[in-house]
Amino acid sequence: MNISQAVENGILEKVSPDKELAGKETAEADYDLEKAQKALEDEDFKWAIVKSYYSMFHAARAVLFVLGYREKKHFGISVVLDDLCKRGKLESLFANDFKAAVSAREDADYHYIYSEDEAGHMLDVAEQFKERMSKLAGDI
């Protein structure tokens, strides 16, 4: 699915680009990353995974707001990340990491599948993802 199809199907909404909202999303990404780190330290591995995902979600939303989109479903973020990869603006690793984070969060939240190793890995991925999304949002 491409961006036009996602808009047509109500997965994405075209909005005015908004750097102020993007900044708020980046702040939320930072907040969630801090909470994920604290959860990992507290050995709350499920919560560390969930908060790592939400850090990535908010970091990606910042990019969407800069581009002039709002997701109506979390899948919309993957559509935009894939489009950025196709246009050479983003390395495919980051789109793949986001999709893996969606799965890890769903496994932790809905299937009670989580571990210390997964939580630590997700936190590392979320940190790298947030840095890359911040750079991307600034470059657009």
C-alpha positions in Angstrom: 0.0 0.0 0.0 1.3 3.5 -0.8 0.5 6.8 0.8 -2.3 7.7 -1.6 -4.0 4.4 -1.0 -3.6 4.8 2.7 -5.2 8.3 2.6 -8.0 6.9 0.4 -8.6 4.0 2.8 -8.7 6.2 5.9 -5.4 4.9 7.3 -3.7 8.3 6.9 -5.1 11.8 6.9 -3.4 14.6 5.0 -3.0 17.6 7.4 -0.9 20.8 7.3 2.7 20.2 8.2 3.1 21.1 11.9 6.6 21.3 13.4 5.1 22.3 16.8 3.2 19.0 17.0 6.3 17.2 15.8 8.2 18.7 18.7 5.5 17.5 21.1 5.8 14.0 19.7 9.6 14.0 20.0 9.1 15.0 23.7 6.7 12.1 24.2 9.3 9.8 22.5 11.9 10.9 25.0 9.5 10.4 27.9 8.6 6.9 26.8 12.2 6.0 26.2 13.0 7.1 29.8 10.1 5.0 31.1 11.3 2.0 29.1 14.8 2.4 30.6 13.4 2.6 34.1 11.1 -0.4 33.5 14.1 -2.4 32.3 16.1 -1.4 35.4 13.1 -2.5 37.5 12.9 -5.8 35.7 9.4 -5.0 34.3 10.3 -6.4 30.9 6.8 -6.3 29.5 6.5 -2.6 30.3 10.0 -1.9 28.9 8.9 -3.4 25.6 5.6 -1.6 25.5 7.2 1.8 26.3 10.1 1.2 23.8 7.4 0.7 21.1 5.6 3.8 22.1 8.8 5.8 22.0 9.2 4.6 18.4 5.6 5.4 17.6 5.9 9.0 18.8 9.3 9.5 17.1 7.7 8.3 13.8 4.6 10.5 14.4 6.9 13.5 14.6 8.1 12.7 11.1 4.5 12.3 9.9 3.5 15.7 11.3 6.5 17.3 9.5 5.4 15.7 6.3 1.8 16.7 6.7 0.2 13.4 7.7 -1.7 12.0 10.7 -2.1 8.3 11.1 -5.6 7.0 11.8 -4.2 3.5 12.5 -0.8 2.5 13.6 -0.3 0.8 10.3 -0.2 4.2 8.6 3.2 4.8 10.2 4.6 1.8 8.4 3.2 3.0 5.1 5.0 6.3 5.5 8.2 4.7 6.6 8.1 2.3 3.7 7.5 5.3 1.3 10.5 7.1 2.8 12.7 4.0 2.2 11.5 3.7 -1.4 12.4 7.4 -2.0 15.9 6.9 -0.5 15.2 9.1 2.5 15.4 6.4 5.1 17.3 3.1 5.5 15.0 0.0 5.4 16.4 -1.1 8.7 14.3 1.5 10.5 11.0 0.5 8.7 11.8 -3.1 9.6 12.6 -2.2 13.2 9.3 -0.4 13.5 7.4 -3.4 12.2 9.3 -5.7 14.6 8.5 -3.4 17.5 4.8 -3.6 16.6 5.0 -7.4 16.9 7.0 -7.3 20.1 4.5 -4.9 21.7 1.6 -7.1 20.6 3.3 -10.2 21.9 4.0 -8.6 25.2 0.6 -7.0 25.6 -1.7 -9.6 24.1 0.2 -12.9 24.3 2.2 -12.4 27.5 5.5 -13.1 25.6 8.4 -11.0 26.8 11.9 -11.5 28.3 14.8 -9.5 29.6 16.7 -10.1 26.4 13.8 -8.8 24.3 13.3 -5.8 26.5 16.9 -4.9 26.3 17.0 -5.3 22.6 13.8 -3.2 22.1 15.3 -0.4 24.2 18.4 -0.4 22.1 16.4 -0.4 18.9 14.1 2.4 20.2 17.1 4.6 21.1 18.5 4.3 17.6 15.1 4.7 16.0 14.4 7.9 17.9 17.8 9.4 17.0 17.2 8.6 13.3 13.6 9.9 13.3 14.8 13.2 15.0 17.4 13.6 12.3 14.9 12.8 9.5 12.3 15.2 10.9 15.0 18.0 11.0 16.1 17.2 7.4 12.6 17.4 5.9 
